[in-house]
Structures are given as structure tokens and as C-alpha cells.
Amino acid sequence: MRIFIGFLSILLAAVALWFLSRDLVPPKSVRFAAGAAGGGYYAIAERYRARLARDDIDMEIVETSGSVENAALLGERRVDVALLQGGIAAPEGTETLGAMFYEPLFVFARRDAEVPANPGRWAELTIAAGAPGSGTTAAFDALERAAGHAPGANRRLPLSGAEAADALLRGEADLAVFVAPLSAPYLAPLFAEEGVGLLQLEHITALSRRMPQAEAITLPAAGVSFAPVVPPEDLRMLGMVANLVADERLHPSLADRLAMAARDIHGAADAITRTRQFPSAEAGALPVDAYAATLIRQGPSPLQDVLPYWVVAQVNRFAILLLPILFILLPLVRALPGVYSWRMRRRVFRYYPMIRAIDMAARKATEAETLTELERRLEAIDEDVAEMTLPPPYRDRAYTARLHIDLVRQRIDSKLQRF
């Protein structure tokens, strides 16, 4: 038993060392798919780059048209991590490092266009609704379906971000739609422009029920500015939750740094979210990286005060992998003494059916030759039991079996004397 436990300990230690040593030194670079330069996603990516630079990690920001292209680049493994808007399907082989922030669906309209607040009544409008490959385009498609629009009911301009804002300000569009964080830089001119207003959509609850990727959120009065007060009253909006999604093969130390950066960047309150509402590791549509989820919920390990973060990442990663194994192994280890005891007893007990069969046959025997053959078989069993090597706690089983054999032998000898 001690030999087995020793062997098991050595095996577990070897597995631990293998996991800890495998790719121990982290990569020094990571490719991050953001959005277009000057957009909200790009601004957030720049904050991640500055945060990772503290640990000498070079983050390359890959400019894209938006979430749809980000997902495609992840699927092709041309980037390591990307921001994905809620409702954008993540490719296979990826995991979310957490939900990061709300992205409201902003609908700005020219005041002179007299756009209905009910999106179901929009008709023959010119709408800047996102460039191809952007999350805004995907969200507006869902909004049109939810409002019951047939394709082509309105004219769409394939513009996103600053280009869409400029088109609205120049009067080239009646509406401009954005799915973006409140801090997106191209929103500021729209909030300040008197000829443009943020449209309060009607029937937000009904729309959110028909758009699984969206939920109803509230932008409070003065959530944008106090002088002037923008918006002038609480504004109910549709909002989507952006996720930071990574290749499942992402090195654990990079997952560590990205998760800790997310706590710093997205943990503060804003007009829409409470303090520490984000990042969130709650399970949603995407599988969550277990290590990142632990960091988001519990914060950094105390080991980081004495060890480099990349060593701690490997230790914690191994601990996460080891826990399920321990839940399986511990009951097995606890059962081992009982299994071992049963096996030792069985080495002796397996002879008892043969001993009993000889005893019953001897009782019925009527010829000396039969009794002699039974006695010979009994002697063979006795020799086997006598030569058996058992640990000291189980030797009494062998002695007890030999006593029983001797009782049967005496019965056979007594009956033989009658012939």
C-alpha cells in the first residue's frame, strides 16, 4: 500500500512539473483585433496596450471594420484576442475572458427629419447603419427584423463611427445608428450639435424581447453632461454586452494580464454601470476561460507579491486543472484500503468452496477409494494455503483456513478407519 501511494505521489508530482514547465516563459507579444482607428473599440484597445506594456508585453492592435471581422480573424487564428459585440457568434476554439461593458444602441436623428420614435414606422429614410463587417450593421439588421421591416424599406449608408457621424451632421443621413461604448470619441460632436438629437425609441421592452442579444438599459438624465443636461431625462435604450474573446490556446500568463487589465479598465462605474459590475465572469452564450474567471472574481493571487506573474499564472492554471482530478482520485484513494483488504481475504476465501465441496462429498462417500481421492485433493489445498505469502495482518486468515481443512481431514480419516 505504501509503495502504491508513493508511486501515485511521484506520478502527480511529475504531472505537476510537466504542466508548470510547459511554455513557462510567456510570449512577449499579442495580437488584439479592435475596430477602426478613432472608434470606441480602438480607444479601449489602446488602453489595454498601455496596461500590458507595464509587463513588457507588446500588444499589436489590428484595425478592423468591427465585431464581425474580429470574429472572422479569431476563427482564422490571425489574432489572439478580440472585442466582440453581444450577439456576434464567436468561432469554435475560442473562450471569453469575461463580459466587459455595455454598448448602448445609439440612434441619433436630425431634428428637421421628424423621425418617428417608433422604429416600426420608419420608411424611406436614409440611415447610416454601419460598415460591412461591423457589429453595428449586425445590430441594425436585428433591429429592423424586430420592428417588422422588410429589406429595402429604408436606404442604408454603409458608414460607421466618425464617417457615419459626419454624414448625419452634413445632412446626408436622416438617422445614424451606433453600437458603441459611451466613451466613443465620435459621439461627442453629436451630443453637442443642436440640430441632432438622441432619439428615444418607443417600445424598448418589446424590441429587447425580439433581440436576444440586447437588453433594456437606462442612460440617466445628465449621464453625458450636466451643462447642458444631456440627456434631459432618463433615456431607455437597447444595450448589448461586449466580450473580450480569446483563442483557447492563449498562454495562461497572457490571460492573466488581460484579465487584470480588464479589472483596471472596466471596473469603474459610469453613467450606465455600477462599480465592479464589469468585468463579469458569469456564464453566458460563450464558454468562459476558467483561469480568467477566477481572476475576475477573486483578484490577483497573493503569490504575485513574491513571484513573477507568469510563474503564478502557471501555478494557478495547474491548480485549476488539478482540482477536478482530486475530486475523482480522493474517493478512489479512500477506497483503496478496503479494496486491498478484500483482495487479501479473497486469496484465502477462494479455497472455501472447494473445501466445502470435499466435506459434502466425504459425508456421502461409501467407498474407501473415494475418500482417499478426497483426502488427496484436500492435502493439495492445504499445501497451497501453507505456501501462501500474506502480509502479517492477514496471516490469521490462512491459519483459520488450515484449521478448517484439518477438521475435514479428521472427518475423512475417521470414516476411512471404518473400512
VENBELSUL-V928413 format. One record per pair of residues at least 24 apart in sequence whose C-alpha atoms are under 10 Angstrom apart, sorted by sequence separation. I is the first residue (numbers start at 1). J is the second residue. If there is no record, write none. Layout:
BEGIN
i->I j->J
i->I j->J
END
This chain:
BEGIN
i->28 j->52
i->29 j->53
i->37 j->61
i->39 j->63
i->42 j->66
i->119 j->143
i->120 j->144
i->134 j->158
i->136 j->160
i->161 j->185
i->162 j->186
i->165 j->189
i->166 j->190
i->169 j->193
i->171 j->195
i->175 j->199
i->214 j->238
i->215 j->239
i->216 j->240
i->354 j->378
i->381 j->405
i->382 j->406
i->28 j->53
i->37 j->62
i->41 j->66
i->119 j->144
i->120 j->145
i->122 j->147
i->131 j->156
i->133 j->158
i->134 j->159
i->135 j->160
i->136 j->161
i->161 j->186
i->162 j->187
i->165 j->190
i->171 j->196
i->213 j->238
i->214 j->239
i->215 j->240
i->291 j->316
i->292 j->317
i->34 j->60
i->35 j->61
i->36 j->62
i->37 j->63
i->39 j->65
i->41 j->67
i->120 j->146
i->121 j->147
i->123 j->149
i->129 j->155
i->130 j->156
i->131 j->157
i->132 j->158
i->134 j->160
i->160 j->186
i->161 j->187
i->169 j->195
i->213 j->239
i->214 j->240
i->215 j->241
i->291 j->317
i->294 j->320
i->355 j->381
i->379 j->405
i->28 j->55
i->29 j->56
i->30 j->57
i->31 j->58
i->32 j->59
i->33 j->60
i->34 j->61
i->35 j->62
i->36 j->63
i->37 j->64
i->39 j->66
i->119 j->146
i->120 j->147
i->121 j->148
i->122 j->149
i->126 j->153
i->127 j->154
i->128 j->155
i->129 j->156
i->130 j->157
i->131 j->158
i->132 j->159
i->134 j->161
i->162 j->189
i->168 j->195
i->169 j->196
i->211 j->238
i->213 j->240
i->214 j->241
i->290 j->317
i->291 j->318
i->354 j->381
i->355 j->382
i->378 j->405
i->379 j->406
i->28 j->56
i->29 j->57
i->30 j->58
i->31 j->59
i->32 j->60
i->33 j->61
i->34 j->62
i->35 j->63
i->36 j->64
i->37 j->65
i->119 j->147
i->120 j->148
i->121 j->149
i->124 j->152
i->125 j->153
i->126 j->154
i->127 j->155
i->128 j->156
i->129 j->157
i->130 j->158
i->131 j->159
i->132 j->160
i->168 j->196
i->212 j->240
i->213 j->241
i->291 j->319
i->378 j->406
i->28 j->57
i->29 j->58
i->30 j->59
i->31 j->60
i->32 j->61
i->33 j->62
i->34 j->63
i->35 j->64
i->36 j->65
i->118 j->147
i->119 j->148
i->120 j->149
i->123 j->152
i->124 j->153
i->125 j->154
i->126 j->155
i->127 j->156
i->128 j->157
i->129 j->158
i->130 j->159
i->131 j->160
i->208 j->237
i->211 j->240
i->267 j->296
i->291 j->320
i->352 j->381
i->27 j->57
i->28 j->58
i->29 j->59
i->30 j->60
i->31 j->61
i->32 j->62
i->33 j->63
i->34 j->64
i->35 j->65
i->36 j->66
i->106 j->136
i->119 j->149
i->123 j->153
i->124 j->154
i->125 j->155
i->126 j->156
i->127 j->157
i->128 j->158
i->129 j->159
i->130 j->160
i->131 j->161
i->207 j->237
i->208 j->238
i->290 j->320
i->291 j->321
i->351 j->381
i->378 j->408
i->379 j->409
i->26 j->57
i->27 j->58
i->28 j->59
i->29 j->60
i->30 j->61
i->31 j->62
i->32 j->63
i->33 j->64
i->34 j->65
i->35 j->66
i->105 j->136
i->122 j->153
i->123 j->154
i->124 j->155
i->125 j->156
i->126 j->157
i->127 j->158
i->128 j->159
i->129 j->160
i->130 j->161
i->200 j->231
i->205 j->236
i->207 j->238
i->208 j->239
i->290 j->321
i->351 j->382
i->378 j->409
i->33 j->65
i->34 j->66
i->35 j->67
i->122 j->154
i->123 j->155
i->124 j->156
i->127 j->159
i->128 j->160
i->129 j->161
i->131 j->163
i->198 j->230
i->204 j->236
i->205 j->237
i->208 j->240
i->259 j->291
i->260 j->292
i->263 j->295
i->33 j->66
i->34 j->67
i->35 j->68
i->128 j->161
i->130 j->163
i->131 j->164
i->191 j->224
i->192 j->225
i->197 j->230
i->198 j->231
i->203 j->236
i->204 j->237
i->205 j->238
i->239 j->272
i->259 j->292
i->263 j->296
i->351 j->384
i->375 j->408
i->376 j->409
i->33 j->67
i->35 j->69
i->105 j->139
i->130 j->164
i->191 j->225
i->197 j->231
i->200 j->234
i->201 j->235
i->202 j->236
i->203 j->237
i->204 j->238
i->255 j->289
i->258 j->292
i->259 j->293
i->262 j->296
i->263 j->297
i->351 j->385
i->374 j->408
i->375 j->409
i->378 j->412
i->34 j->69
i->35 j->70
i->105 j->140
i->128 j->163
i->129 j->164
i->200 j->235
i->201 j->236
i->202 j->237
i->244 j->279
i->256 j->291
i->257 j->292
i->259 j->294
i->260 j->295
i->374 j->409
i->375 j->410
i->33 j->69
i->34 j->70
i->128 j->164
i->188 j->224
i->192 j->228
i->199 j->235
i->200 j->236
i->201 j->237
i->243 j->279
i->255 j->291
i->256 j->292
i->259 j->295
i->260 j->296
i->263 j->299
i->348 j->384
i->375 j->411
i->33 j->70
i->45 j->82
i->127 j->164
i->128 j->165
i->140 j->177
i->182 j->219
i->191 j->228
i->198 j->235
i->200 j->237
i->201 j->238
i->241 j->278
i->242 j->279
i->243 j->280
i->252 j->289
i->255 j->292
i->256 j->293
i->259 j->296
i->348 j->385
i->375 j->412
i->32 j->70
i->33 j->71
i->45 j->83
i->105 j->143
i->128 j->166
i->139 j->177
i->140 j->178
i->192 j->230
i->199 j->237
i->253 j->291
i->254 j->292
i->255 j->293
i->256 j->294
i->257 j->295
i->347 j->385
i->371 j->409
i->374 j->412
i->375 j->413
i->44 j->83
i->128 j->167
i->139 j->178
i->140 j->179
i->191 j->230
i->248 j->287
i->250 j->289
i->252 j->291
i->256 j->295
i->260 j->299
i->33 j->73
i->127 j->167
i->128 j->168
i->137 j->177
i->139 j->179
i->191 j->231
i->248 j->288
i->252 j->292
i->255 j->295
i->256 j->296
i->259 j->299
i->260 j->300
i->348 j->388
i->372 j->412
i->32 j->73
i->33 j->74
i->41 j->82
i->42 j->83
i->127 j->168
i->136 j->177
i->137 j->178
i->138 j->179
i->182 j->223
i->183 j->224
i->245 j->286
i->248 j->289
i->259 j->300
i->347 j->388
i->371 j->412
i->372 j->413
i->32 j->74
i->41 j->83
i->126 j->168
i->136 j->178
i->137 j->179
i->182 j->224
i->245 j->287
i->246 j->288
i->247 j->289
i->347 j->389
i->348 j->390
i->371 j->413
i->41 j->84
i->135 j->178
i->136 j->179
i->243 j->286
i->245 j->288
i->246 j->289
i->347 j->390
i->41 j->85
i->128 j->172
i->129 j->173
i->135 j->179
i->136 j->180
i->245 j->289
i->256 j->300
i->368 j->412
i->371 j->415
i->372 j->416
i->33 j->78
i->126 j->171
i->127 j->172
i->128 j->173
i->134 j->179
i->135 j->180
i->345 j->390
i->363 j->408
i->371 j->416
i->31 j->77
i->32 j->78
i->33 j->79
i->88 j->134
i->126 j->172
i->127 j->173
i->128 j->174
i->129 j->175
i->130 j->176
i->224 j->270
i->344 j->390
i->348 j->394
i->355 j->401
i->359 j->405
i->362 j->408
i->370 j->416
i->31 j->78
i->32 j->79
i->33 j->80
i->34 j->81
i->35 j->82
i->88 j->135
i->126 j->173
i->127 j->174
i->128 j->175
i->129 j->176
i->130 j->177
i->223 j->270
i->224 j->271
i->344 j->391
i->348 j->395
i->358 j->405
i->362 j->409
i->365 j->412
i->368 j->415
i->369 j->416
i->31 j->79
i->32 j->80
i->33 j->81
i->34 j->82
i->35 j->83
i->87 j->135
i->125 j->173
i->126 j->174
i->127 j->175
i->128 j->176
i->129 j->177
i->130 j->178
i->223 j->271
i->349 j->397
i->356 j->404
i->359 j->407
i->360 j->408
i->363 j->411
i->367 j->415
i->368 j->416
i->30 j->79
i->31 j->80
i->32 j->81
i->33 j->82
i->34 j->83
i->35 j->84
i->85 j->134
i->86 j->135
i->125 j->174
i->126 j->175
i->127 j->176
i->128 j->177
i->129 j->178
i->130 j->179
i->222 j->271
i->223 j->272
i->344 j->393
i->345 j->394
i->348 j->397
i->349 j->398
i->352 j->401
i->355 j->404
i->356 j->405
i->359 j->408
i->362 j->411
i->363 j->412
i->366 j->415
i->367 j->416
i->368 j->417
i->30 j->80
i->31 j->81
i->32 j->82
i->33 j->83
i->34 j->84
i->84 j->134
i->85 j->135
i->88 j->138
i->124 j->174
i->125 j->175
i->126 j->176
i->127 j->177
i->128 j->178
i->129 j->179
i->221 j->271
i->344 j->394
i->345 j->395
i->347 j->397
i->348 j->398
i->351 j->401
i->355 j->405
i->358 j->408
i->359 j->409
i->362 j->412
i->365 j->415
i->366 j->416
i->368 j->418
i->29 j->80
i->30 j->81
i->31 j->82
i->32 j->83
i->33 j->84
i->84 j->135
i->85 j->136
i->87 j->138
i->88 j->139
i->219 j->270
i->220 j->271
i->344 j->395
i->346 j->397
i->347 j->398
i->348 j->399
i->358 j->409
i->361 j->412
i->368 j->419
i->87 j->139
i->219 j->271
i->220 j->272
i->257 j->309
i->341 j->393
i->345 j->397
i->348 j->400
i->349 j->401
i->352 j->404
i->356 j->408
i->359 j->411
i->363 j->415
i->367 j->419
i->85 j->138
i->86 j->139
i->218 j->271
i->219 j->272
i->256 j->309
i->257 j->310
i->341 j->394
i->344 j->397
i->345 j->398
i->348 j->401
i->352 j->405
i->355 j->408
i->359 j->412
i->362 j->415
i->366 j->419
i->85 j->139
i->218 j->272
i->219 j->273
i->256 j->310
i->348 j->402
i->351 j->405
i->358 j->412
i->362 j->416
i->87 j->142
i->217 j->272
i->218 j->273
i->253 j->308
i->254 j->309
i->147 j->203
i->217 j->273
i->253 j->309
i->254 j->310
i->256 j->312
i->257 j->313
i->108 j->165
i->253 j->310
i->256 j->313
i->110 j->168
i->113 j->171
i->181 j->239
i->252 j->310
i->253 j->311
i->255 j->313
i->256 j->314
i->109 j->168
i->110 j->169
i->112 j->171
i->115 j->174
i->147 j->206
i->179 j->238
i->180 j->239
i->181 j->240
i->251 j->310
i->252 j->311
i->253 j->312
i->254 j->313
i->108 j->168
i->109 j->169
i->110 j->170
i->113 j->173
i->114 j->174
i->115 j->175
i->146 j->206
i->147 j->207
i->179 j->239
i->180 j->240
i->181 j->241
i->252 j->312
i->253 j->313
i->256 j->316
i->72 j->133
i->110 j->171
i->113 j->174
i->146 j->207
i->179 j->240
i->181 j->242
i->252 j->313
i->253 j->314
i->256 j->317
i->71 j->133
i->112 j->174
i->113 j->175
i->145 j->207
i->146 j->208
i->180 j->242
i->251 j->313
i->252 j->314
i->40 j->103
i->69 j->132
i->70 j->133
i->110 j->173
i->111 j->174
i->144 j->207
i->146 j->209
i->147 j->210
i->251 j->314
i->252 j->315
i->66 j->130
i->68 j->132
i->69 j->133
i->70 j->134
i->109 j->173
i->110 j->174
i->111 j->175
i->143 j->207
i->146 j->210
i->147 j->211
i->252 j->316
i->253 j->317
i->65 j->130
i->66 j->131
i->68 j->133
i->69 j->134
i->70 j->135
i->109 j->174
i->110 j->175
i->142 j->207
i->143 j->208
i->145 j->210
i->146 j->211
i->252 j->317
i->65 j->131
i->66 j->132
i->67 j->133
i->68 j->134
i->69 j->135
i->108 j->174
i->109 j->175
i->110 j->176
i->145 j->211
i->65 j->132
i->66 j->133
i->67 j->134
i->68 j->135
i->108 j->175
i->109 j->176
i->143 j->210
i->65 j->133
i->66 j->134
i->67 j->135
i->68 j->136
i->107 j->175
i->108 j->176
i->109 j->177
i->142 j->210
i->143 j->211
i->64 j->133
i->65 j->134
i->66 j->135
i->67 j->136
i->68 j->137
i->107 j->176
i->108 j->177
i->142 j->211
i->64 j->134
i->65 j->135
i->66 j->136
i->67 j->137
i->68 j->138
i->106 j->176
i->107 j->177
i->108 j->178
i->142 j->212
i->65 j->136
i->66 j->137
i->67 j->138
i->106 j->177
i->107 j->178
i->142 j->213
i->143 j->214
i->105 j->177
i->106 j->178
i->107 j->179
i->139 j->211
i->142 j->214
i->213 j->285
i->105 j->178
i->106 j->179
i->104 j->178
i->105 j->179
i->106 j->180
i->139 j->213
i->103 j->178
i->104 j->179
i->105 j->180
i->106 j->181
i->139 j->214
i->103 j->179
i->104 j->180
i->105 j->181
i->106 j->182
i->102 j->179
i->103 j->180
i->104 j->181
i->105 j->182
i->102 j->180
i->103 j->181
i->104 j->182
i->101 j->180
i->102 j->181
i->103 j->182
i->108 j->187
i->101 j->181
i->102 j->182
i->103 j->183
i->101 j->182
i->106 j->187
i->109 j->190
i->118 j->199
i->108 j->190
i->113 j->195
i->117 j->199
i->118 j->200
i->119 j->201
i->120 j->202
i->108 j->191
i->110 j->193
i->111 j->194
i->112 j->195
i->113 j->196
i->116 j->199
i->117 j->200
i->118 j->201
i->119 j->202
i->120 j->203
i->110 j->194
i->111 j->195
i->112 j->196
i->115 j->199
i->116 j->200
i->117 j->201
i->118 j->202
i->119 j->203
i->110 j->195
i->111 j->196
i->116 j->201
i->117 j->202
i->118 j->203
i->109 j->195
i->110 j->196
i->111 j->197
i->116 j->202
i->117 j->203
i->118 j->204
i->109 j->196
i->110 j->197
i->111 j->198
i->183 j->270
i->108 j->196
i->109 j->197
i->110 j->198
i->111 j->199
i->119 j->207
i->182 j->270
i->108 j->197
i->109 j->198
i->110 j->199
i->182 j->271
i->107 j->197
i->108 j->198
i->109 j->199
i->182 j->272
i->107 j->198
i->108 j->199
i->109 j->200
i->181 j->272
i->106 j->198
i->107 j->199
i->108 j->200
i->86 j->179
i->106 j->199
i->107 j->200
i->66 j->160
i->85 j->179
i->106 j->200
i->107 j->201
i->65 j->160
i->85 j->180
i->106 j->201
i->143 j->238
i->65 j->161
i->36 j->134
i->35 j->134
i->35 j->135
i->139 j->240
i->105 j->214
i->104 j->214
i->103 j->214
i->104 j->215
i->102 j->214
i->104 j->216
i->105 j->217
i->102 j->215
i->104 j->217
i->103 j->217
i->104 j->218
i->102 j->217
i->104 j->219
i->39 j->160
i->40 j->161
i->39 j->161
i->38 j->161
i->39 j->162
i->36 j->160
i->37 j->161
i->38 j->162
i->87 j->211
i->36 j->161
i->37 j->162
i->87 j->212
i->88 j->213
i->35 j->161
i->36 j->162
i->86 j->212
i->87 j->213
i->86 j->213
i->87 j->214
i->85 j->213
i->86 j->214
i->107 j->237
i->106 j->237
i->107 j->238
i->104 j->236
i->105 j->237
i->106 j->238
i->104 j->237
i->105 j->238
i->106 j->239
i->104 j->238
i->105 j->239
i->103 j->238
i->104 j->239
i->105 j->240
i->102 j->238
i->103 j->239
i->104 j->240
i->44 j->181
i->102 j->239
i->103 j->240
i->104 j->241
i->101 j->239
i->102 j->240
i->103 j->241
i->40 j->179
i->41 j->180
i->44 j->183
i->101 j->240
i->102 j->241
i->103 j->242
i->40 j->180
i->41 j->181
i->43 j->183
i->44 j->184
i->101 j->241
i->102 j->242
i->39 j->180
i->40 j->181
i->43 j->184
i->100 j->241
i->101 j->242
i->102 j->243
i->39 j->181
i->40 j->182
i->41 j->183
i->42 j->184
i->43 j->185
i->99 j->241
i->100 j->242
i->101 j->243
i->40 j->183
i->41 j->184
i->99 j->242
i->100 j->243
i->101 j->244
i->39 j->183
i->40 j->184
i->98 j->242
i->99 j->243
i->100 j->244
i->39 j->184
i->40 j->185
i->98 j->243
i->99 j->244
i->38 j->184
i->39 j->185
i->40 j->186
i->97 j->243
i->98 j->244
i->99 j->245
i->38 j->185
i->39 j->186
i->40 j->187
i->96 j->243
i->97 j->244
i->98 j->245
i->38 j->186
i->39 j->187
i->95 j->243
i->96 j->244
i->97 j->245
i->98 j->246
i->95 j->244
i->96 j->245
i->97 j->246
i->95 j->245
i->96 j->246
i->97 j->247
i->94 j->245
i->95 j->246
i->96 j->247
i->97 j->248
i->94 j->246
i->95 j->247
i->96 j->248
i->86 j->239
i->87 j->240
i->90 j->243
i->93 j->246
i->94 j->247
i->95 j->248
i->86 j->240
i->87 j->241
i->88 j->242
i->91 j->245
i->93 j->247
i->94 j->248
i->95 j->249
i->85 j->240
i->86 j->241
i->87 j->242
i->88 j->243
i->90 j->245
i->92 j->247
i->93 j->248
i->94 j->249
i->95 j->250
i->85 j->241
i->86 j->242
i->87 j->243
i->90 j->246
i->91 j->247
i->92 j->248
i->93 j->249
i->94 j->250
i->84 j->241
i->85 j->242
i->86 j->243
i->84 j->242
i->85 j->243
i->97 j->255
i->83 j->242
i->84 j->243
i->85 j->244
i->97 j->256
i->83 j->243
i->84 j->244
i->82 j->243
i->83 j->244
i->84 j->245
i->97 j->258
i->98 j->259
i->101 j->262
i->82 j->244
i->83 j->245
i->97 j->259
i->100 j->262
i->81 j->244
i->82 j->245
i->83 j->246
i->99 j->262
i->100 j->263
i->81 j->245
i->82 j->246
i->98 j->262
i->101 j->265
i->80 j->245
i->81 j->246
i->82 j->247
i->97 j->262
i->100 j->265
i->101 j->266
i->80 j->246
i->81 j->247
i->100 j->266
i->101 j->267
i->79 j->246
i->80 j->247
i->81 j->248
i->99 j->266
i->100 j->267
i->79 j->247
i->80 j->248
i->104 j->272
i->77 j->246
i->78 j->247
i->80 j->249
i->81 j->250
i->103 j->272
i->77 j->247
i->80 j->250
i->102 j->272
i->74 j->245
i->80 j->251
i->101 j->272
i->102 j->273
i->74 j->246
i->75 j->247
i->101 j->273
i->74 j->247
i->71 j->245
i->80 j->254
i->81 j->255
i->67 j->242
i->70 j->245
i->71 j->246
i->101 j->277
i->102 j->278
i->81 j->258
i->100 j->277
i->101 j->278
i->99 j->277
i->100 j->278
i->101 j->279
i->99 j->278
i->100 j->279
i->101 j->280
i->98 j->278
i->99 j->279
i->100 j->280
i->98 j->279
i->99 j->280
i->100 j->281
i->97 j->279
i->98 j->280
i->99 j->281
i->97 j->280
i->98 j->281
i->99 j->282
i->97 j->281
i->98 j->282
i->99 j->283
i->96 j->281
i->98 j->283
i->99 j->284
i->98 j->284
i->96 j->283
i->99 j->286
i->96 j->284
i->98 j->286
i->96 j->285
i->97 j->286
i->98 j->287
i->99 j->288
i->96 j->286
i->97 j->287
i->98 j->288
i->95 j->286
i->96 j->287
i->97 j->288
i->98 j->289
i->94 j->286
i->95 j->287
i->96 j->288
i->97 j->289
i->94 j->287
i->95 j->288
i->96 j->289
i->97 j->290
i->93 j->287
i->94 j->288
i->95 j->289
i->96 j->290
i->97 j->291
i->98 j->292
i->90 j->285
i->91 j->286
i->94 j->289
i->95 j->290
i->97 j->292
i->98 j->293
i->89 j->285
i->90 j->286
i->96 j->292
i->97 j->293
i->57 j->254
i->89 j->286
i->90 j->287
i->95 j->292
i->96 j->293
i->87 j->285
i->97 j->295
i->98 j->296
i->86 j->285
i->97 j->296
i->57 j->257
i->41 j->242
i->52 j->254
i->55 j->257
i->54 j->257
i->52 j->257
i->51 j->257
i->52 j->258
i->51 j->258
i->52 j->260
i->48 j->257
i->49 j->258
i->51 j->260
i->52 j->261
i->48 j->258
i->51 j->261
i->50 j->261
i->51 j->262
i->32 j->244
i->33 j->245
i->49 j->261
i->32 j->245
i->48 j->261
i->51 j->264
i->32 j->246
i->47 j->261
i->48 j->262
i->51 j->265
i->47 j->262
i->48 j->264
i->47 j->264
i->48 j->265
i->47 j->265
i->30 j->250
i->30 j->251
i->44 j->265
i->44 j->266
i->27 j->250
i->27 j->251
i->30 j->254
i->26 j->251
i->29 j->254
i->25 j->251
i->26 j->252
i->27 j->253
i->28 j->254
i->24 j->251
i->26 j->253
i->27 j->254
i->23 j->251
i->24 j->252
i->25 j->253
i->26 j->254
i->23 j->252
i->24 j->253
i->23 j->253
i->55 j->309
i->26 j->309
i->27 j->310
i->26 j->310
i->25 j->310
i->26 j->311
i->24 j->310
i->25 j->311
i->24 j->311
i->26 j->313
i->26 j->314
i->24 j->313
i->25 j->314
i->21 j->311
i->24 j->314
i->20 j->311
i->23 j->314
i->24 j->315
i->20 j->312
i->22 j->314
i->20 j->313
i->21 j->314
i->20 j->314
i->21 j->315
i->19 j->314
i->20 j->315
i->19 j->315
i->20 j->316
i->20 j->317
i->16 j->314
i->17 j->315
i->19 j->317
i->20 j->318
i->16 j->315
i->19 j->318
i->18 j->318
i->17 j->318
i->16 j->318
i->19 j->321
i->15 j->318
i->16 j->319
i->16 j->321
i->16 j->322
i->15 j->322
i->12 j->322
i->8 j->333
i->5 j->333
i->5 j->336
i->4 j->336
i->1 j->336
i->1 j->337
i->1 j->340
END
